[in-house]
Amino acid sequence: MNKSPLALSFGGLLAMAAGIGIGRFVYTPILPPMVEALHLSKSEAGLIASANFVGYFAGALLAAMRLPGSRRAWLLGALLINVICLAAMGATESFALFLVLRAIAGLVSAFVLIFASALVLDRLAAAGRGGLSAMHFAGVGTGIAASAALVAILVASGHDWRTMWEASAALALVAGLVVILLVPPATAAQVAASHRSSGLPKGFVALAMAYGLFGFGYIITATFIVAMVRGSKEIAPLEPYIWVMFGLSAAPSVALWTRLGAHWGILRTYAIAALVEAAGVAASALWMTSATVIAASLLVGGTFMGLTALGLIGARHGDGDPRGRIALMTAAFSFGQILGPSFAGYVFDLTGSFSLPSLCAAAALVVAAGLAALSSAEQG
């Protein structure tokens, strides 16, 4: 069964929205009421976030292996488990179970990214519609914005954190059901192509290192920006809106950055986007005002999915099946994410501020920009 490139890319958008935009990132807007109700420390909140990224790391490594069954079966199974994990988060108060559930959710979100991208991007390229990859990656921002709006409505209606998890699970379920209709199984020719392998191309190691630093650089702001806003009396009224702005800026940003990448070169554009993101992260660290936290939300939200897409598009450079390279990039990315929230949480508990970890994150993004430029030079 063939689908039009537009329908296929929309299926990819919904898969990314359910598995990553909701599955991974809905934790950020739910975190403040959850911390307040359960009296969690910032360290514990950071550990729960890091558990998700440990699972993401493990999922990336597993997805790099030759797994039995079809890519589509792994994708749909991952989307189902994602829904179960979201619903289960609202059914327990056990810190240990939170860690387990978020780790499993992280693992399946890596599967969603890798298998959805492998299913969708190769077919779009073969159809001469590679430009539609921006729609595929825009799913993360779309999922963030939709789940953030859902959580904001529930907060305004007086619902508790449990209901927020259950409603997010329902939203992810609806998106996943549509994915079944829009992303068909691979053809025999596509399956045969997926079995071809090749070595790592020039510049890949530098690019993977840049991707890992990007993971560390953005995740502190992405995890704690809502908590930062809630913790400041002057800007606390922005809490219901800041994560919605983050998601809304992320959704169209992929099209912008990939279009710039077509003109300037993928890796040069990656370096520029990393510097823009560093400015956003630094803004939230140096000044906590309404203007700077909005700037941080827009700059980080408006670059993190662009950087994700540019990095994975860059990883597809080379011969053979790109799934292994995408998986290695995802593993590097998730390693940076594992360190970020725990580091930020512990430093906050020691200093009472997110300024120092955010400045470290901004520095990591500057180094990532340099490595991307180096990778571009190595590729010639």
NORFENVEN-V850437 format. One record per residue. SS is DSSP state (A for helix, B for strand, O for the rest). PSI is psi as a letter, one per 40 degrees, with the letter a starting at -180 (999 if undefined). BURIAL is # if it has 24 or more other ideal C-beta (glycine too) atoms within 12 Angstrom, else .. Layout:
# NORFENVEN-V850437
ss: {SS;SS}
psi: {PSI;PSI}
burial: {BURIAL;BURIAL}
This chain:
# NORFENVEN-V850437
ss: {O;O;O;O;A;A;A;A;A;A;A;A;A;A;A;A;A;A;A;A;A;A;O;O;O;A;A;A;A;A;A;A;A;A;A;A;A;A;O;O;O;A;A;A;A;A;A;A;A;A;A;A;A;A;A;A;A;A;A;A;A;A;A;O;O;O;O;O;O;O;A;A;A;A;A;A;A;A;A;A;A;A;A;A;A;A;A;A;A;O;O;O;O;O;A;A;A;A;A;A;A;A;A;A;A;A;A;A;A;A;A;A;A;A;A;A;A;A;A;A;A;A;A;A;A;A;O;O;O;A;A;A;A;A;A;A;A;A;A;A;A;A;A;A;A;A;A;A;A;A;A;A;A;A;A;A;O;O;O;O;A;A;A;A;A;A;A;A;A;A;A;A;A;A;A;A;A;A;A;A;A;A;O;O;O;O;O;A;A;A;A;A;A;A;O;O;O;O;O;O;O;O;O;A;A;A;A;A;A;A;A;A;A;A;A;A;A;A;A;A;A;A;A;A;A;A;A;A;A;A;O;O;O;O;O;A;A;A;A;A;A;A;A;A;A;A;A;A;A;A;A;A;A;A;A;A;A;A;A;A;A;A;A;A;O;A;A;A;A;A;A;A;A;A;A;A;A;A;A;A;A;A;A;A;A;A;O;O;O;A;A;A;A;A;A;A;A;A;A;A;A;A;A;A;A;A;A;A;A;A;A;A;A;A;A;O;O;O;O;O;O;O;A;A;A;A;A;A;A;A;A;A;A;A;A;A;A;A;A;A;A;A;A;A;A;A;A;A;A;A;A;O;O;O;A;A;A;A;A;A;A;A;A;A;A;A;A;A;A;A;A;A;A;A;A;A;A;A;A;O}
psi: {h;i;i;i;d;d;d;d;d;d;d;d;d;d;d;d;d;d;d;d;d;d;d;d;e;e;d;d;d;d;d;d;d;d;d;d;d;e;f;i;i;d;d;d;d;d;d;d;d;d;d;d;d;d;d;d;d;d;d;d;d;d;d;e;i;g;i;i;i;i;d;d;d;d;d;d;d;d;d;d;d;d;d;d;d;d;d;d;d;e;e;i;e;h;d;d;d;d;d;d;d;d;d;d;d;d;d;d;d;d;d;d;d;d;d;d;d;d;d;d;d;d;d;d;d;d;e;f;f;d;d;e;d;d;d;d;d;e;d;d;d;d;d;d;d;d;d;d;d;d;d;d;d;d;d;d;e;e;i;i;d;d;d;d;d;d;d;d;d;d;d;d;d;d;d;d;d;d;d;d;d;e;g;i;i;i;i;d;d;d;d;d;d;e;e;i;i;i;i;h;i;i;e;d;d;d;d;d;d;d;d;d;d;d;d;d;d;d;d;d;d;d;d;e;d;d;d;d;d;d;e;h;d;d;e;d;e;e;d;e;d;d;d;d;d;d;d;d;d;d;d;e;d;d;d;d;d;d;d;d;d;d;d;e;h;d;d;d;d;d;d;d;d;d;d;d;d;d;d;d;d;d;d;d;d;d;h;g;i;d;d;d;d;d;d;d;d;d;d;d;d;e;d;d;d;d;d;d;d;d;d;d;d;d;d;e;h;i;i;a;h;e;d;d;d;d;d;d;d;d;d;d;d;d;d;d;d;d;d;c;d;d;d;d;d;d;d;d;d;d;e;e;i;e;d;d;d;d;d;d;d;d;d;d;d;d;d;d;d;d;d;d;d;d;d;d;d;d;e;999}
burial: {.;.;#;.;#;.;#;#;#;#;#;#;#;#;#;#;#;#;#;#;#;#;#;#;#;#;#;#;#;#;#;#;#;#;#;.;.;.;.;#;.;#;.;#;#;#;#;#;#;#;#;#;#;#;#;#;#;#;#;#;#;#;#;#;.;.;#;.;.;.;#;#;.;#;#;#;#;#;#;#;#;#;#;#;#;#;#;#;#;#;.;.;.;.;.;.;.;#;#;.;#;#;#;#;#;#;#;#;#;#;#;#;#;#;#;#;#;#;#;#;#;#;#;#;#;.;.;.;#;#;#;#;#;#;#;#;#;#;#;#;#;#;#;#;#;#;#;#;#;#;#;#;.;#;#;.;.;.;.;.;#;#;#;#;#;#;#;#;#;#;#;#;#;#;#;#;.;#;#;#;.;#;#;#;.;#;.;.;.;#;.;.;.;#;.;.;.;.;.;#;#;.;#;#;.;#;#;#;#;#;#;#;#;#;#;#;#;#;#;#;#;#;#;#;#;#;#;#;#;#;#;#;.;.;#;.;.;#;#;#;#;#;#;#;#;#;#;#;#;#;#;#;#;#;#;#;#;#;.;#;#;.;.;.;#;#;#;#;#;#;#;#;#;#;#;#;#;#;#;#;#;#;#;#;#;.;.;#;.;#;.;#;#;#;#;#;#;#;#;#;#;#;#;#;#;#;#;#;#;#;#;#;#;#;#;#;#;#;.;.;#;#;#;#;#;#;#;#;#;#;#;#;#;#;#;#;#;#;#;#;#;#;#;#;#;#;#;#;.;.;.;.;.;#;#;.;#;#;#;#;#;#;#;#;#;#;#;#;#;#;#;#;#;#;#;#;.;.;#;.}
